[in-house]
Structures are given as C-alpha cells and as structure tokens.
Amino acid sequence: MSLFGTKGETIVINVKGMSCNHCKMSVETALKKLNGVSKAVVDLDKGNVTVTYDPAKVSVDDMKKAIIEIGYEV
C-alpha cells in the first residue's frame, strides 16, 4: 500500500535543476503521462518527486527517462 492509498508502489526520485512552480508542473505532467503512474508530487525544497505507480506497467527507468527528456537530471 502506498502513502496515497492507491494500489501500487511508491518511489522517491531525486531531480536536479528544478527551481520553480513551472519546473514542478513540468516534471509532474511528464510523469503522469506515463501509463502506470497514478500520482507524482514534486517537493522543490527537497529536490525530488514522489511517484506512485504500477510496476507491472511502468519501470523506474521509464520514469527517469521521462524526466531527462524534459531537461532535468536524475
């Protein structure tokens, strides 16, 4: 069970280069577009994103690739 009550697993991914709400929205939107991601919440202060996902549908590597493709480092 995840922190959000959604079936799936939760992972925290460190993301470098986020500094504003636009960055936050970009990362959350990119992750939520992936099939299998049910929730993505960026914490700008900590420089990370907490993702709830179904590991049968999406991999951690897929999530990292989505973040890198929009210009951030993981």
Stockholm file with secondary structure:
# STOCKHOLM 1.0

chainA/1-74         MSLFGTKGETIVINVKGMSCNHCKMSVETALKKLNGVSKAVVDLDKGNVTVTYDPAKVSVDDMKKAIIEIGYEV
#=GR chainA/1-74 SS CCTTSCSSEEEEEECBSCCSHHHHHHHHHHHHTSTTEEEEEEETTTTEEEEEECTTTCCHHHHHHHHHHTTCBC
#=GC SS_cons        CCTTSCSSEEEEEECBSCCSHHHHHHHHHHHHTSTTEEEEEEETTTTEEEEEECTTTCCHHHHHHHHHHTTCBC
//
